[in-house]
């Protein structure tokens, strides 16, 4: 089976299993997703959502983030870890969006990558979820699962992204990545994948390595 054909089957089956391909980070405004994603580095989405509920109330717009006292902002995001770096980049990116992009989150990769603390993963999330553009978000779930499925032999995020862009339909990329997160949490887990309960096991080489089959008792 060719990789492109396999990718199309995976997209179809996962869309049947997870019809709503939604980002697990909570937000109402584009810049809020940008900030939430920055906070999610080395932190769970669940914890980020707890923090941002209060954070977005305390700082209701980009200007308030740009004008924030850095120590107060650090304390507000501290539960997410690496709080000094995260607070600094949030304050700086807010100021830059206001000064260089008229208060609008950029809609292209080049400008998004010019923002402090924003890498390709974050940029792709914004492009896909906010602007509906072709995007591949190569988070840990995506890298792990697409590797197990044989869609890529790479583990470096950008290389995985390039591999997937060649075989995943543009209109499916963003939704597929959200579904892979859900699939990774429920079935294709990092340590003990439940291969015996997997709807993709017939097209996946990984069960051969996972001899237990991952069946639950």
BELUR-V183780 format. One record per pair of residues at least 12 apart in sequence whose ideal C-beta (glycine too) atoms are under 7 Angstrom apart, sorted by sequence separation. I is the first residue (numbers start at 1). J is the second residue. If there is no record, write none. Layout:
# BELUR-V183780
[[I;J] [I;J]]
This chain:
# BELUR-V183780
[[25;37] [36;48] [39;51] [124;136] [125;137] [143;155] [151;163] [152;164] [195;207] [39;52] [74;87] [124;137] [151;164] [193;206] [73;87] [109;123] [112;126] [143;157] [146;160] [25;40] [195;210] [36;52] [121;137] [151;167] [70;87] [73;90] [121;138] [143;160] [193;210] [196;213] [197;214] [58;76] [70;88] [73;91] [109;127] [121;139] [142;160] [146;164] [195;213] [196;214] [96;115] [138;157] [195;214] [196;215] [197;216] [25;45] [96;116] [194;214] [24;45] [55;76] [70;91] [105;126] [193;214] [55;77] [93;115] [138;160] [192;214] [194;216] [25;48] [26;49] [68;91] [93;116] [138;161] [25;49] [32;56] [92;116] [93;117] [107;131] [65;90] [66;91] [93;118] [105;130] [136;161] [26;52] [51;77] [65;91] [89;116] [51;79] [66;94] [89;117] [136;164] [51;80] [65;94] [66;95] [136;165] [31;62] [47;79] [48;80] [62;94] [66;98] [136;168] [47;80] [62;97] [63;98] [142;177] [145;180] [62;98] [121;157] [134;170] [43;80] [120;157] [136;173] [39;77] [43;81] [120;158] [135;173] [142;180] [145;183] [42;81] [134;173] [135;174] [141;180] [145;184] [42;82] [137;177] [141;181] [144;184] [148;188] [39;80] [41;82] [62;103] [120;161] [136;177] [139;181] [141;184] [145;188] [128;173] [129;174] [128;174] [144;190] [39;86] [38;86] [38;89] [149;200] [38;90] [35;90] [149;204] [150;205] [148;204] [148;206] [31;97] [34;105] [31;105] [30;105] [38;117] [38;122] [37;122] [34;122] [37;125] [34;126] [33;126] [33;129] [33;130] [30;130] [23;129] [10;149] [7;151] [6;151] [3;151] [21;175] [23;178] [22;178] [11;168] [21;178] [24;181] [21;179] [7;167] [7;168] [11;172] [18;179] [14;176] [4;167] [3;167] [15;179] [18;182] [11;176] [14;179] [14;183] [17;199] [13;199] [13;200] [10;200] [9;203] [6;203] [1;203]]
